[in-house]
Amino acid sequence: MKITLPTPSKPVPVGKLLCIGRNYADHAEEMNRDVPDEPMVFLKPPSALIRTGDSVRLPPQSRDVHHEVELVAAIGQEGKNITQENALDHVAAFAVGLDMTARDLQAEAKERRHPWSIAKGFDTFAPLGPLTPASEIENPQDLTLRLSVNGETRQEASTQRLLFPVRALVAYCSQIFTLSPGDLLYTGTPSGVGPVDDGDVLEATATGCDPLRVSVSR
């Protein structure tokens, strides 16, 4: 799959899907987990990516798939060991996205002290809304995220509450990975995560970004 970055306007292959766990204190609390002292990074495969209008497919291995609404930053400029001061120069666009999670598989993996990538990495588990040029987002640290399921609001929060802001996440991830155009950074979810079921319709919004709308099917 390819995404079209706005500056310059060209399609590029989707690269790494970098995701951040527990980046809102209220979400850490609802999961009965400590607030981290540095970003918690995990990866999803590019095959997890779907676009607005597509369908999240519930895998037969799980009976408890949850929604997690997030701000997503699309990398447009390669970089390694990026400073926080220059971090946003490497972001070409923003979007609203969903980090779908098989919560039962995640809990089982945690109990067994196993990695829980499988709970995050199923096909269709990384819905992504339309990309908005970063130049049109005045302040990514002052956006409102919302998620509704069948018209009922389930999650709502400001990115002001991010424990690690976007520039800090870009800088941190670049100390580990070379960031490349087409990489996507899912910045973490606020509280209110919950289950979805066959037939549900999810709509996610972020201030200044076009909405993301996906259905759920088994």
Steps between C-alpha positions, in 0.01 A plus 500: 500500500609857433413833658526840334706750694407864440851649480603414240176344380602149409398146592746309715483144635376469855798439724517430870188534713645632825255497789516642851344337804372670815557856378201639690496467879126428511541207260784358709270528801206325334736217403632480859852575381767746610570814303823436303807715550593472132298424185380140460556413134359203313451422132214394278556348154404707195243230418295628796432830322155577355339825386176678571207310352665163555402239757677380815487121493463332837742204511366160607781475759349782710163570663593839646628754245524860626512840331773756579483840330833676436668790326730371226807683366624408151875531450603686184873551546762241586683546827708333767576638849260789440484773763169601654557852366507369142263207541189654345700586187494127428119473525326550166141443608261408777194277511269333744546125537395198701720250681273195506597256773404141578481567872453138603809390307697792642399410856592137445840595358570734792408228749742261331764777474499465124515780243152618406563608140249243377222683686574818305611370161206327333406610149276813510609592856646841404227713338631834373302808404584738213830682539494875572816700421691585816504865388121507550521377860593803708582309818492118518510534879160670508268274305183328616471128430157337490375151426138394467360150463162487328462873566579479873814680620739256666828696513572873513820675609745774413850427377611750765484199732760298311770397748757514219413754228541433131842667474630292792369179343659572162833578666484192724407258222777639280756399761396137434384491138593704197175679419407500131227652284193279529555409866192559716512588869189412703539719807287323761140489617312672782260325735167357391624201303245225463375206297359502149273245339393378160295768326631796700589823323794699640558868424815673621586869477791728586486877479599616152513149352245329279303232686567127496200271463524120502259215554562182698440151362575146604 
